[in-house]
């Protein structure tokens, strides 16, 4: 087999380290095809061309990379990435240490191959190892192979577990399909009315805060309500925006996000009916993956277009080389106009991609992973400044800090840093805070920590409670009363083809192949 021995030896090593689940029977047949003697030189050349294609497809199929169909569907988005970002992603997959190891392995192979018939040992390993590990059944591999294979090792136990998890997911779907929150008109007197400012932040989870050593940032002590166990459900921006803008209903299956939703599900439509003028603000152009079109549609109020941010200074360049504006500068530019208009209460949806993977700071030769702590510190500082600006303006506001999803800074054994194809709890578990700006000090009751499993329905209900009985009015109830009996939602993450459910210990993944696999 010549140099192809290294291909199979590499697979055996990756299997040993838990990064690949070979389809043993296919690999054995492939190896025998390569080892078969062939006298004709043209046929040998043709075999090499065929082998390169087959070997690449087989290795991809056995890896934990996203399904190839998913990659193809996202090709137009990937094509928009800058060369620098593509290089950074490549370096996350293939590190310098890996390149050195491959070089040493090739050198060692060339030396050993002079005295030892390596092909014989490779063929023997391809036969013996699967039986040694109990995976010699010849079943085809699945997506998320590494995990699925563990379940396939114990088919009876997996069948029992699968039935249980299927039932749990079905029960979750049934419950969520019946739940909704209802807004009441804003009945407070003009001096007790307030704005609602929703800051929808891309790429921030509790795990990212920990990785960036920012878990104890002072901003998180300023909130009046802090959700400690909040699920964003999504791990990509488009679905995340839809879920937030449909916050007034229970959690929909991922596929249902792209079908029309009942009017009562649209948070900003409900706020508009309650007396708040809806506004949309972005610190980016919203073109990537048609993000702006999702927002335009799901705001639920006809004619609402993103506010102009012309003249706001650029803070960095995005992963697709589009400009990203400063968060505070973008808000302040809009807020000055809002104060001049002196209109009634408004509800603002402000989306920021400052923390998105691949963004580059000007004048700094840092990868996006290296610059993340710097960008995070600036974003949190800007949110602090936004709160201070509103406070100094004399207006009252409810400021909602809610991330879209995590950045997956650490990555895990199944996906590299920055990849969010599997919506694990570390990605969908996000910090959500609500600040009542302008609340009299005597009325503040200290921060209310909400530890119950929650999602957008609870956040929507909290906002509607605040709307129904303004906390800024004279004689308003204490702040903890607004968060009593909020609806609870189990932590279920969803992407196209993949579902995760948090357990008391660890979590479970429903793979695109229909297999439930437990993870720690």
C-alpha positions as CSV (number, residue, x, y, z in Angstrom):
1,X,0.0,0.0,0.0
2,X,3.0,2.3,0.2
3,X,2.3,5.7,1.7
4,X,-1.3,4.8,2.2
5,X,-0.2,2.9,5.3
6,X,0.2,6.2,7.0
7,X,-3.5,7.0,6.2
8,X,-4.6,3.9,8.1
9,X,-2.1,4.4,10.9
10,X,-3.3,7.9,11.4
11,X,-6.9,6.6,11.6
12,X,-5.9,4.1,14.2
13,X,-4.2,6.8,16.3
14,X,-7.2,9.1,16.0
15,X,-9.5,6.2,17.0
16,X,-7.2,5.6,20.0
17,X,-7.4,9.2,21.1
18,X,-11.1,9.4,20.6
19,X,-11.2,11.8,17.6
20,X,-12.4,9.4,14.9
21,X,-14.7,6.4,14.7
22,X,-13.6,4.3,11.7
23,X,-16.0,2.2,9.7
24,X,-13.9,-0.9,10.1
25,X,-15.3,-3.1,7.3
26,X,-15.1,-0.3,4.7
27,X,-11.6,0.5,5.8
28,X,-10.5,-3.1,5.5
29,X,-12.0,-3.4,2.0
30,X,-10.4,-0.1,1.0
31,X,-7.0,-1.3,2.3
32,X,-7.3,-4.6,0.4
33,X,-8.2,-2.6,-2.7
34,X,-5.0,-0.6,-2.3
35,X,-2.8,-3.6,-1.5
36,X,-4.0,-5.8,-4.4
37,X,-1.2,-6.3,-7.0
38,X,-1.8,-4.5,-10.3
39,X,0.6,-4.9,-13.2
40,X,-0.7,-2.2,-15.5
41,X,0.8,1.2,-14.7
42,X,-2.2,3.2,-16.1
43,X,-4.5,1.2,-13.8
44,X,-2.3,1.8,-10.8
45,X,-2.4,5.6,-11.6
46,X,-6.2,5.4,-12.0
47,X,-6.4,3.5,-8.6
48,X,-4.5,6.3,-6.9
49,X,-6.9,8.9,-8.2
50,X,-9.9,6.9,-7.1
51,X,-8.3,6.2,-3.7
52,X,-7.7,9.9,-3.0
53,X,-11.4,10.7,-3.5
54,X,-12.6,7.6,-1.6
55,X,-10.1,8.1,1.2
56,X,-11.0,11.8,1.7
57,X,-14.8,11.1,1.7
58,X,-14.4,8.1,4.1
59,X,-12.2,10.1,6.6
60,X,-14.7,13.0,6.5
61,X,-17.6,10.6,7.1
62,X,-15.8,9.1,10.1
63,X,-14.8,12.4,11.6
64,X,-16.8,14.6,14.1
65,X,-17.0,17.5,11.6
66,X,-20.5,18.7,10.6
67,X,-22.4,16.6,8.0
68,X,-21.2,17.3,4.5
69,X,-24.7,18.3,3.4
70,X,-24.6,20.9,6.1
71,X,-21.2,22.2,4.9
72,X,-22.6,22.4,1.3
73,X,-25.7,24.3,2.5
74,X,-23.5,26.8,4.3
75,X,-21.0,27.2,1.4
76,X,-22.2,30.7,0.4
77,X,-21.6,31.8,4.0
78,X,-18.2,30.2,4.2
79,X,-17.3,31.8,0.9
80,X,-17.8,35.2,2.6
81,X,-15.1,34.5,5.2
82,X,-11.9,36.5,4.9
83,X,-8.7,34.7,4.1
84,X,-7.4,35.5,7.6
85,X,-10.4,33.9,9.2
86,X,-10.2,30.8,7.0
87,X,-6.5,30.5,8.0
88,X,-7.4,30.9,11.7
89,X,-10.1,28.1,11.4
90,X,-7.6,25.9,9.6
91,X,-5.1,26.4,12.4
92,X,-7.7,25.3,15.0
93,X,-8.2,22.1,13.1
94,X,-4.5,21.5,12.2
95,X,-2.2,22.8,14.8
96,X,1.6,23.3,14.5
97,X,2.1,20.5,16.9
98,X,0.0,18.2,14.6
99,X,2.1,19.2,11.6
100,X,5.3,18.4,13.4
101,X,3.9,15.1,14.6
102,X,2.8,14.2,11.1
103,X,6.3,15.0,9.8
104,X,8.0,12.9,12.4
105,X,5.5,10.1,11.7
106,X,6.3,10.1,8.0
107,X,10.1,10.1,8.7
108,X,9.7,7.3,11.1
109,X,7.6,5.3,8.7
110,X,10.1,5.7,5.9
111,X,12.8,4.4,8.2
112,X,10.8,1.4,9.5
113,X,9.4,0.5,6.1
114,X,12.9,-0.4,4.9
115,X,13.0,-3.4,7.2
116,X,9.4,-4.2,8.2
117,X,6.4,-5.0,5.9
118,X,4.1,-2.3,7.4
119,X,1.2,-3.3,5.2
120,X,0.8,-6.6,6.9
121,X,0.7,-5.1,10.3
122,X,-1.9,-2.5,9.1
123,X,-4.2,-5.1,7.6
124,X,-3.9,-7.2,10.8
125,X,-4.7,-4.1,12.9
126,X,-7.8,-3.3,10.8
127,X,-9.1,-6.8,11.5
128,X,-8.1,-7.2,15.2
129,X,-8.8,-3.8,16.7
130,X,-12.5,-3.6,16.0
131,X,-13.0,-7.1,17.5
132,X,-10.8,-6.1,20.5
133,X,-13.1,-3.1,21.1
134,X,-16.3,-4.9,20.3
135,X,-17.1,-2.7,17.2
136,X,-16.6,-5.3,14.5
137,X,-20.3,-5.6,13.5
138,X,-19.8,-3.7,10.3
139,X,-22.6,-1.3,10.9
140,X,-22.2,2.0,8.9
141,X,-20.9,4.9,10.9
142,X,-23.1,7.8,11.8
143,X,-22.7,11.6,12.1
144,X,-21.2,12.4,15.5
145,X,-19.6,9.0,15.1
146,X,-17.4,9.1,18.1
147,X,-20.4,9.4,20.4
148,X,-22.8,7.3,18.4
149,X,-20.4,4.4,18.4
150,X,-20.4,4.3,22.2
151,X,-24.2,3.9,22.2
152,X,-24.0,1.2,19.4
153,X,-21.7,-0.8,21.7
154,X,-24.6,-1.6,23.9
155,X,-27.6,-1.8,21.6
156,X,-30.2,-3.1,24.2
157,X,-29.3,-0.4,26.7
158,X,-29.4,2.2,24.0
159,X,-32.8,1.1,22.8
160,X,-34.2,1.5,26.3
161,X,-32.5,4.9,26.9
162,X,-33.6,6.1,23.4
163,X,-37.2,5.3,24.1
164,X,-37.0,7.3,27.4
165,X,-35.4,10.3,25.8
166,X,-37.7,10.3,22.8
167,X,-40.7,10.4,25.3
168,X,-39.1,13.2,27.3
169,X,-38.5,15.3,24.1
170,X,-42.1,14.6,22.9
171,X,-43.5,15.7,26.3
172,X,-41.3,18.8,26.2
173,X,-42.6,19.6,22.7
174,X,-46.2,19.1,23.7
175,X,-45.9,21.3,26.8
176,X,-44.2,24.1,25.0
177,X,-46.7,24.1,22.1
178,X,-49.5,25.2,24.6
179,X,-47.7,27.9,26.5
180,X,-47.7,31.7,25.9
181,X,-47.5,35.0,27.8
182,X,-49.8,37.9,27.3
183,X,-49.0,41.6,27.5
184,X,-51.3,44.1,29.2
185,X,-51.6,47.7,28.1
186,X,-49.2,50.2,29.7
187,X,-51.5,51.8,32.2
188,X,-49.0,53.8,34.2
189,X,-49.1,57.6,34.3
190,X,-46.6,59.3,32.0
191,X,-44.1,59.9,34.8
192,X,-44.0,56.2,35.5
193,X,-43.7,55.0,31.9
194,X,-40.5,53.6,30.6
195,X,-38.6,52.4,27.5
196,X,-37.6,48.7,26.9
197,X,-34.1,48.3,25.6
198,X,-33.2,44.7,24.5
199,X,-29.5,44.2,23.9
200,X,-29.2,41.0,21.9
201,X,-25.5,40.0,22.2
202,X,-23.9,37.5,19.8
203,X,-21.5,34.8,21.2
204,X,-21.5,35.0,25.0
205,X,-22.2,32.1,27.5
206,X,-21.4,31.6,31.2
207,X,-18.6,29.2,30.0
208,X,-17.2,31.9,27.7
209,X,-17.2,34.4,30.7
210,X,-15.3,31.8,32.7
211,X,-12.8,31.1,29.9
212,X,-12.2,34.9,29.4
213,X,-11.9,35.3,33.2
214,X,-14.8,37.8,33.3
215,X,-17.4,35.9,35.4
216,X,-17.1,38.5,38.2
217,X,-17.4,41.6,36.0
218,X,-19.2,44.4,38.0
219,X,-21.9,44.7,35.3
220,X,-23.5,41.4,36.6
221,X,-23.9,42.9,40.0
222,X,-25.9,45.9,38.7
223,X,-28.8,43.9,37.3
224,X,-32.1,43.9,39.2
225,X,-32.9,40.4,37.9
226,X,-30.2,37.9,36.9
227,X,-31.2,34.5,35.2
228,X,-28.5,32.0,36.3
229,X,-30.0,29.0,34.4
230,X,-31.2,30.5,31.1
231,X,-31.3,28.6,27.9
232,X,-30.9,30.4,24.5
233,X,-32.0,27.1,22.8
234,X,-30.1,28.1,19.7
235,X,-26.4,28.2,18.8
236,X,-26.6,30.3,15.6
237,X,-27.6,33.9,15.1
238,X,-30.6,33.6,12.8
239,X,-32.5,31.0,14.9
240,X,-31.5,32.9,18.0
241,X,-33.0,36.1,16.7
242,X,-36.2,34.3,15.8
243,X,-36.5,32.7,19.2
244,X,-36.1,36.0,21.0
245,X,-38.5,37.9,18.8
246,X,-41.0,35.0,19.3
247,X,-40.4,35.0,23.0
248,X,-44.1,35.2,24.0
249,X,-44.7,31.6,23.1
250,X,-43.1,28.3,24.3
251,X,-40.0,26.9,22.6
252,X,-40.7,25.8,19.1
253,X,-38.8,23.0,17.3
254,X,-36.0,24.3,15.1
255,X,-37.8,23.4,11.9
256,X,-40.8,25.4,12.9
257,X,-38.8,28.6,13.2
258,X,-39.0,29.1,9.4
259,X,-42.8,28.8,9.3
260,X,-45.1,31.6,10.3
261,X,-45.9,31.9,14.0
262,X,-49.1,33.1,15.6
263,X,-49.2,36.9,16.1
264,X,-49.3,36.4,19.9
265,X,-45.8,34.9,19.8
266,X,-44.1,38.1,18.6
267,X,-42.7,39.9,21.6
268,X,-42.4,43.3,19.9
269,X,-45.8,43.1,18.3
270,X,-47.2,42.6,21.8
271,X,-45.2,45.5,23.2
272,X,-46.4,47.7,20.3
273,X,-50.0,46.8,21.2
274,X,-49.2,47.7,24.8
275,X,-48.1,51.2,23.8
276,X,-44.4,50.9,23.0
277,X,-43.1,52.2,19.7
278,X,-40.9,49.4,18.2
279,X,-37.3,50.2,16.9
280,X,-34.5,48.1,15.5
281,X,-30.8,48.9,15.7
282,X,-27.8,46.9,14.5
283,X,-24.1,47.5,14.9
284,X,-23.5,45.7,11.6
285,X,-25.0,45.6,8.2
286,X,-27.1,42.4,8.9
287,X,-26.4,40.9,5.5
288,X,-24.6,37.7,6.6
289,X,-26.8,34.7,6.4
290,X,-29.8,37.1,5.7
291,X,-29.9,38.0,9.4
292,X,-31.6,41.3,8.8
293,X,-34.4,39.6,6.9
294,X,-35.2,37.4,9.9
295,X,-35.4,40.5,12.1
296,X,-37.5,42.5,9.7
297,X,-40.0,39.6,9.5
298,X,-40.1,38.5,13.2
299,X,-40.4,42.0,14.7
300,X,-44.0,41.4,13.7
301,X,-44.8,45.1,13.1
302,X,-45.0,46.2,9.5
303,X,-42.7,49.0,8.3
304,X,-40.1,48.8,11.1
305,X,-36.7,49.1,9.6
306,X,-33.3,49.2,11.2
307,X,-32.3,52.7,12.4
308,X,-29.6,54.5,10.5
309,X,-26.2,54.3,12.0
310,X,-24.5,56.5,9.4
311,X,-21.6,58.4,10.9
312,X,-21.0,56.0,13.8
313,X,-17.2,55.2,13.9
314,X,-16.1,51.7,12.9
315,X,-14.7,49.6,15.9
316,X,-13.4,46.5,14.0
317,X,-13.8,44.4,10.9
318,X,-16.1,41.4,10.9
319,X,-15.2,37.8,9.8
320,X,-16.6,38.7,6.4
321,X,-14.7,42.0,6.3
322,X,-17.8,44.1,6.8
323,X,-17.6,47.0,9.4
324,X,-18.6,46.4,13.0
325,X,-19.5,49.6,14.9
326,X,-18.9,50.4,18.5
327,X,-21.7,49.3,20.8
328,X,-22.0,52.4,22.9
329,X,-21.4,54.7,19.9
330,X,-24.2,53.0,18.0
331,X,-26.6,53.2,20.9
332,X,-25.7,56.8,21.8
333,X,-26.2,57.9,18.1
334,X,-29.7,56.5,18.2
335,X,-30.5,57.6,21.8
336,X,-29.8,61.2,21.1
337,X,-32.4,61.2,18.3
338,X,-34.8,59.4,20.6
339,X,-34.4,62.1,23.3
340,X,-34.9,64.9,20.7
341,X,-38.1,63.3,19.5
342,X,-39.5,63.1,23.1
343,X,-42.0,60.5,22.0
344,X,-43.9,58.0,24.1
345,X,-42.4,54.7,25.4
346,X,-40.3,52.8,22.9
347,X,-39.1,49.1,22.7
348,X,-35.7,48.8,21.1
349,X,-34.2,45.6,19.7
350,X,-30.4,46.2,19.5
351,X,-28.3,43.4,18.0
352,X,-24.5,43.4,18.3
353,X,-21.9,41.1,16.7
354,X,-18.9,42.6,18.6
355,X,-18.0,39.2,20.1
356,X,-18.6,37.2,16.9
357,X,-15.9,34.6,16.0
358,X,-13.5,35.9,13.4
359,X,-13.7,39.6,14.2
360,X,-10.4,41.6,14.0
361,X,-9.4,44.6,16.1
362,X,-7.6,47.3,14.1
363,X,-3.9,47.6,14.6
364,X,-3.6,44.3,16.5
365,X,-2.2,41.1,15.1
366,X,-4.4,38.9,17.2
367,X,-6.6,36.0,16.3
368,X,-10.2,36.4,17.1
369,X,-9.8,33.9,20.0
370,X,-6.9,36.0,21.4
371,X,-8.9,39.3,21.0
372,X,-12.1,37.9,22.5
373,X,-11.3,39.0,26.1
374,X,-10.5,42.5,24.9
375,X,-13.7,42.7,22.9
376,X,-15.7,41.3,25.8
377,X,-14.2,43.8,28.2
378,X,-15.1,46.7,25.8
379,X,-18.7,45.3,25.3
380,X,-19.4,45.0,29.0
381,X,-18.0,48.5,29.5
382,X,-20.2,49.8,26.8
383,X,-23.3,48.2,28.3
384,X,-22.4,49.9,31.6
385,X,-22.1,53.2,29.7
386,X,-25.5,52.6,28.0
387,X,-27.1,52.2,31.4
388,X,-25.4,55.3,32.7
389,X,-26.4,57.3,29.7
390,X,-30.1,56.4,30.1
391,X,-29.9,57.1,33.8
392,X,-28.4,60.6,33.2
393,X,-31.0,61.4,30.6
394,X,-33.7,61.3,33.3
395,X,-35.7,58.8,31.4
396,X,-36.7,55.4,32.9
397,X,-36.0,52.2,31.1
398,X,-35.9,48.4,31.4
399,X,-32.6,47.2,29.9
400,X,-32.4,43.6,28.9
401,X,-29.0,42.0,28.5
402,X,-29.6,38.7,26.6
403,X,-27.0,36.8,24.5
404,X,-27.9,34.9,21.4
405,X,-25.7,31.9,22.2
406,X,-22.2,31.2,23.4
407,X,-19.0,31.5,21.4
408,X,-17.7,28.0,22.2
409,X,-14.4,29.5,23.2
410,X,-13.1,26.3,24.7
411,X,-14.5,23.8,22.2
412,X,-14.8,20.2,23.3
413,X,-13.9,16.7,22.2
414,X,-16.6,16.7,19.5
415,X,-16.1,20.1,17.9
416,X,-13.3,22.7,17.6
417,X,-13.4,26.1,19.3
418,X,-15.9,28.3,17.6
419,X,-17.9,25.5,16.1
420,X,-21.5,25.4,17.4
421,X,-23.1,22.7,15.3
422,X,-23.8,20.7,18.5
423,X,-25.8,23.1,20.8
424,X,-24.3,21.8,24.0
425,X,-25.3,23.3,27.4
426,X,-22.0,25.1,27.6
427,X,-23.1,27.0,24.4
428,X,-26.8,27.6,25.1
429,X,-26.4,28.4,28.9
430,X,-26.2,32.2,28.7
431,X,-26.2,35.0,31.3
432,X,-29.3,37.1,31.1
433,X,-29.8,40.2,33.2
434,X,-32.5,42.9,33.5
435,X,-31.8,46.4,34.8
436,X,-34.5,48.8,35.9
437,X,-32.9,52.2,35.1
438,X,-34.4,55.1,37.0
439,X,-35.8,53.1,39.9
440,X,-35.8,55.0,43.1
441,X,-33.2,53.7,45.5
442,X,-35.8,53.3,48.2
443,X,-37.8,51.0,45.8
444,X,-34.9,48.8,44.9
445,X,-35.0,45.5,46.7
446,X,-31.5,44.2,45.7
447,X,-30.8,41.8,42.8
448,X,-33.2,39.0,42.3
449,X,-31.4,35.8,41.3
450,X,-33.6,33.4,39.2
451,X,-32.1,30.0,39.5
452,X,-34.9,28.0,38.0
453,X,-34.4,26.6,34.4
454,X,-35.7,29.4,32.2
455,X,-35.9,30.6,28.6
456,X,-37.5,33.3,26.6
457,X,-41.0,32.7,27.8
458,X,-39.9,33.6,31.4
459,X,-38.1,36.7,30.1
460,X,-41.2,37.7,28.1
461,X,-43.5,37.1,31.1
462,X,-41.2,39.2,33.3
463,X,-41.3,42.1,30.8
464,X,-45.1,41.8,30.6
465,X,-45.4,41.9,34.4
466,X,-43.4,45.1,34.4
467,X,-45.6,46.5,31.7
468,X,-48.8,45.6,33.5
469,X,-47.8,47.4,36.7
470,X,-44.9,49.8,36.2
471,X,-42.2,49.3,38.9
472,X,-41.5,53.1,38.5
473,X,-44.9,54.2,39.8
474,X,-45.4,55.5,43.2
475,X,-46.3,52.6,45.6
476,X,-45.2,49.9,43.1
477,X,-44.8,46.4,44.5
478,X,-41.2,45.3,45.5
479,X,-39.1,44.1,42.6
480,X,-39.1,40.4,43.6
481,X,-42.8,40.2,43.2
482,X,-42.5,40.8,39.4
483,X,-40.4,37.6,39.0
484,X,-42.7,35.3,41.1
485,X,-43.9,32.1,39.4
486,X,-42.2,32.7,36.1
487,X,-42.6,29.8,33.6
488,X,-39.8,27.3,33.7
489,X,-38.3,25.7,30.6
490,X,-35.9,22.8,30.5
491,X,-32.6,23.4,28.8
492,X,-33.1,21.9,25.3
493,X,-30.7,23.1,22.6
494,X,-31.6,22.8,18.9
495,X,-30.0,23.0,15.5
496,X,-30.8,21.6,12.2
497,X,-30.7,17.8,12.8
498,X,-29.3,17.9,16.3
499,X,-31.0,18.3,19.7
500,X,-29.4,18.3,23.2
501,X,-31.2,17.9,26.5
502,X,-29.6,18.8,29.8
503,X,-29.7,16.1,32.5
504,X,-29.1,16.3,36.2
505,X,-25.6,15.1,35.4
506,X,-24.3,15.9,31.9
507,X,-26.5,16.0,28.9
508,X,-27.8,13.9,26.0
509,X,-27.5,14.4,22.3
510,X,-29.9,13.3,19.6
511,X,-27.7,13.0,16.5
512,X,-28.9,13.6,12.9
513,X,-28.9,9.7,12.6
514,X,-31.6,9.5,15.3
515,X,-29.4,8.1,18.1
516,X,-29.4,9.4,21.7
517,X,-25.9,9.6,23.3
518,X,-25.2,10.6,26.8
519,X,-22.4,13.0,27.5
520,X,-20.7,14.3,30.7
